[in-house]
């Protein structure tokens, strides 16, 4: 199982990139309801997966997976600084459940142009790699580049599949509220993420897939739904998804189809509404 250990830290980075936000090029048509909903949905995805990534990094550093059994001892209380983000991470609780607090302080920490403020607090029911282990996440005055999000997120481990050399996780968000530029939208989502290690020592050939759906009310007050109709695929060496299709629908308006392409690694995708297709740039 040494192979799994060498790959486990890569998983945190992968989930941080699970959903890629979109931005319009300057020469693209002005935003409409479909595009507004698509951007709102992707923003909510980005913030939520950032929170999950913070916890995965902390857990994998403090509770590394060395075997498939729960043989790793965990200190009752452990406090340290995450060198990647500057947050103070505190893990408390004898046995399980454990409480994990990721604290960026009131002034915040800025790394690579991303400023995080406040606290994210999680409750973990078991070792993170075991099937059924659940991490319930809430926030306390937390913001990401001054975008605030509230609501409960539940992250559930489905375990490790030795046949396919993959981890599977589900992420559920129920009626989260996101405040951006003094405008608020609500968002619920269910995602399944499968990370494939391919059974090799190097992480450079790894990739992950994403399926699922979401719904909410955008900043304009319009209800929307999104469905991944073709699973999203992202090699670990790529900054963007290279294939996959998401459908966005606002009320009874025409469906907007976001297509990440046919496998080429670039920062381009297309959005099709009715018979009109435009190219957009991906900004991660």
N, C-alpha and C positions, 0 to 999 in steps of 0.2 A: 504493500500500500504506500510505499515511499513515493511512487509516481503521483498519487493523489495529493500528497502533501506539497509537492513541488508546484502543483498547479493551483492550489486552493486560493492563494492570494490574488491570482489573476481574476478570479470570479468576481471579486468586489469591483474591480475596474470595469469588468464587462457589464455588470448590472447598472453601473453608473451611466453607461451609454445605451441602456436598453431602449430609450426613446429619444429620437433626435429632433430638436426643434427646427422650425422652418422660418426663413425670412424671405420677403419679397425682394427681387432686384428692383432698382430704381425705375427701370423701364417697363415694369409689369403693370397690369391694370390695377386700379384702386381696389381696396379690400371690399368684399361684400360679406353677406351673412355667412356664407359657406366658408370663406377664407378666415373670417373672424373666429368661427367655431373651431376650425382646424388649428389655428395658432393657439387659442385658449387651451384646447385639449393637449397639445404638445407641451405647452408651458407647464400645465399641471403634471404631466408625465415626468418632465425633467426634474421638477422640484421633489416629487415623491421618490423617484429613483435615486436622487442625490441623498435623501434622508436614509434610505435603505443601504446605500453604499457606505455611508458613515458608520452604520452599525456593523455591517459585515466586516469592514476593515478592523474595527475594534475587537469583534469576536474572534476573528481569525488570528489576530495578534495575541490575544489573551488565552484562547482555547483552540490551539492549532489541532487540525485533524491528523493524527499519526496512525490511527488504526480505525477500523469500522466499528469497534466497540468503544463504549464510553469509559475509557480507562485513564483519561487525562484529569488530573486533579485541578480544581479551580479554587483559588483563594477566596475566603469569605468576603474580603474587601480589597479592592485594587484600584489605585488611582494613578493616572499618568497622563502625559501630554501626547496627543497625536501629532507626530512630526510632519505629517502631510498637510494638515489643516490648521494646526495650532490649538485645537480644542482640548479642553480638559475632560478626560474620559474617566468616569467612576463606575465601577461594578460592585454592587453590594448584594448580600443575601447568602446564607449558608445553604448549600444545595440549590434546588430549584423550587419556585421561580426565582430569577435574579432580576434586579433592576439595573439598567445601564443608562447613565446620564451623559450626554454629549453636550458640553457647555462652551459656547463661544463668547460668553460675556455680553454685557450691554453695549460695549463699544464695538464688538465684533472682531473678526479675523478675516484678513484679505489674502487670498492665495490665487495666483494666476488670474487676476481680474475678477474673482468671485468673492464677494463679501457675505459672510454668514454671521448672524447675530442671534442671541437667545439660546434656548435649550431645546434639545430633542430627548425625550425620555421613553425608554422601551422596557417592556417586561418580557423576559425570555423563559419559556416553559421547560426547555431541555437543551442538550447540546445541539448546536445549530445544524450539524450535518445529519442528525437522526431524523428518520421519517416521522412526520407529525409535530416536530418542534415548531413552536409558534412564537413569533416576535410581534408584539402589539405596540405600535408607536403612536405617541401623542406629542404635541409641541407646546412650548411655553415661550411666548413672545419671539418665536423663531421667524427669521426672514432670510431670503436668499436674494442678494442685490436689491433689497428693499421691497421685494415681492413677498407678501405674507400668505401663509397657508395654515389653516386649522382643520381639524378632523382626525379621525382615527384610521390608521393604516395597519393591516394585518398581513404579515409575511409568514408563509408556511413552507417548511421544507418537505419535499417529497422523497428525499434521500438520494443515494447514489446508485446508478444502474451500472453494474460491472459489465453487462453484455454490450451496452452501447457506449461505455465510458463517459457517462454524462450525469450531471446533477440537474434536478428539476425543482423549481420553486413556484409558488403562486403568490400573487400580490393582490390584495383587495382593499379598495378605498371606498368608504361609504359617505357620500354627501359632504365632501371636503369643500371648504370655502377658500378661494384664492383672491387676494386683493392686489391688483396691479394698476399703477397710475390712478389711484383713487377710484378704481372701478372693480366691482366684485363679480365673480362668476362661481357657480357651484359645479361639482364634478364627482362622479362615482366611476369606479373602474374595477375590472377583474382581468388580470394578466397571468399567463403561464410562460415561464422562462426556462428554457432547457439549454444548458451549457455543455458542449461536447469537447472532451479533452483529446479524443482520437487515439488514446492509448500510447502516446509518445512522450518522451521526456520534455521536449521543448513545448512552450506555450504558443509559439508563433503560428502553428497550424490549427489552433483551436478556433471555435466559432460558437455562436449561440443563436437560437431562434426564439421568436416571440409570437404568441397568439393571444386573442382575447377581444374584449369589447369595452366601451365606456359610454357614458351619457352625462348630460348636465345642462346647465343654462348659461349661455355665453354673456359677455359684457353688455350686449344689446338687449338682453332679456329673452332671447330666442332659445328654445329647447333644441338640443342636438343629440345625436347618437353617432358613435363610431364603431366600426367592426373591422378587424383584420381579416380580410377575405383570403389572402395568400400570406402564409407565415413570413414574418420578417426575418431576414438572414443577415448576420454581420460577422465577418471574420474578425478575430481579435486584433489583427494588425491594421484594420481599417478604422478610420474615424467615423464612418457613416455606414448605415445599412446599404447593402449592395443589391438587394432584391426584396420583394414583398409589396403587398397592396393593402391600403386602408381606405375604407369607404366612410365618408362623413355625410350626414344628412341633417339639415336644419328644418324642423317641422315637416311640412309637405313640399318643401322646395326641392329642386333637382339634387340628385346625389353628386357630391364632389369626390372624385377618386384620386387618391395620392399614390403614385407608383414610384417605387425606389429604383426601378430599372431591372436589367437582366443579368446582373452580376458584376458589372464594371465598377471598380473602385474610384468614385469621384464624389463631389459634393452636390450633385445635381439630382433632381427628381422632377416629376411632372404632376400637375393637377389638371384633371379633366372635369368640366362641368358642362353637361349637355354635349354639344359637338365641339366645344372649344377647349383646347389644351394649351397650357402655358408651362414654361419651365421655371422652377424655383431653385434657390440656393439653400443648402443646409448649413447651419452655422454652429457646429460644435468643434 
